Amino acid sequence: MLFSDCCENNIEIKKDNIKVGASVPTARLAAMASDEGYDLAFLRTIPGTVGGAVKMNAGCYGRYVSDCLESVEVLGRNGVITEFKN
C-alpha cells in the first residue's frame, strides 16, 4: 500500500462499487458518487472525512454509513492490512 492510497484524491468509482481513502471529505465523495449514479446524498451534510464517518457510523435523514458499506481495509500499527466486512 502506498501512502498516496490514503490521500484525499483517492476515489475510485466503478459500476458495482466505490473505493475511497479515509481522508476524503464526505461531501466530496457524495458529489462524485452522485455524478456516477450512486445515492450518497446524506453524506453531503455530514462534516468531516470518510474515515471518521465510517468509525462513528455517521448518518442523517434515516440513512447511515453502514447501510451502504461493504467492507473496510485498515492498516494496523504492525503494517498489516486487515479487511473488515460489514
C-alpha positions in Angstrom: 0.0 0.0 0.0 1.3 3.4 -0.9 0.8 6.5 1.2 -1.0 8.0 -1.9 -3.7 5.4 -1.4 -4.8 7.2 1.7 -4.8 10.7 0.3 -7.7 12.9 -0.5 -7.6 12.3 -4.2 -8.1 8.6 -3.8 -11.6 7.9 -5.0 -12.2 5.0 -7.4 -15.8 4.7 -8.6 -16.8 1.7 -10.6 -20.2 0.3 -11.8 -20.6 -2.0 -8.8 -18.5 -0.4 -6.1 -16.7 2.6 -4.7 -13.2 2.6 -3.2 -12.3 5.7 -1.2 -9.4 6.8 1.1 -10.1 7.6 4.7 -9.1 11.3 4.3 -11.6 12.1 1.5 -14.2 14.7 2.7 -17.7 13.1 2.9 -19.2 16.0 0.9 -16.7 15.4 -1.9 -17.5 11.6 -2.0 -21.2 12.3 -2.1 -20.9 14.7 -5.0 -18.6 12.4 -7.1 -20.8 9.4 -6.3 -23.9 11.3 -7.4 -22.3 12.1 -10.7 -21.9 8.3 -11.2 -25.5 7.4 -10.2 -24.9 6.5 -6.5 -27.2 8.0 -3.9 -25.0 9.1 -1.0 -26.6 12.5 -0.7 -27.0 12.0 3.1 -23.2 12.4 3.4 -23.3 15.9 2.0 -24.5 17.3 5.3 -22.0 15.4 7.4 -18.9 17.4 8.0 -15.6 15.5 8.1 -13.9 12.7 6.3 -14.9 9.2 5.2 -12.7 7.6 7.8 -14.4 9.5 10.6 -17.8 8.8 9.1 -17.1 5.0 9.0 -15.7 4.9 12.5 -18.7 6.5 14.1 -21.3 5.1 11.6 -22.3 8.7 10.7 -25.8 9.2 9.4 -28.8 11.5 8.9 -32.2 11.6 7.3 -32.6 7.9 8.2 -29.5 6.6 6.4 -26.2 5.5 7.9 -22.8 4.7 6.6 -23.3 1.0 7.5 -26.3 0.9 5.1 -24.0 1.3 2.1 -20.7 -0.1 3.5 -19.5 -3.4 2.2 -16.0 -3.6 3.8 -13.2 -1.6 5.2 -9.4 -2.2 4.9 -7.4 -1.0 7.9 -3.7 -0.6 8.1 -2.6 -1.7 11.5 0.3 -0.4 13.6 2.3 -3.5 12.6 1.9 -2.6 8.9 -0.6 -5.4 8.2 -3.7 -4.6 6.2 -6.9 -6.2 7.6 -10.2 -6.3 5.9 -13.4 -6.0 8.0 -16.7 -6.9 6.3 -19.9 -5.1 7.2 
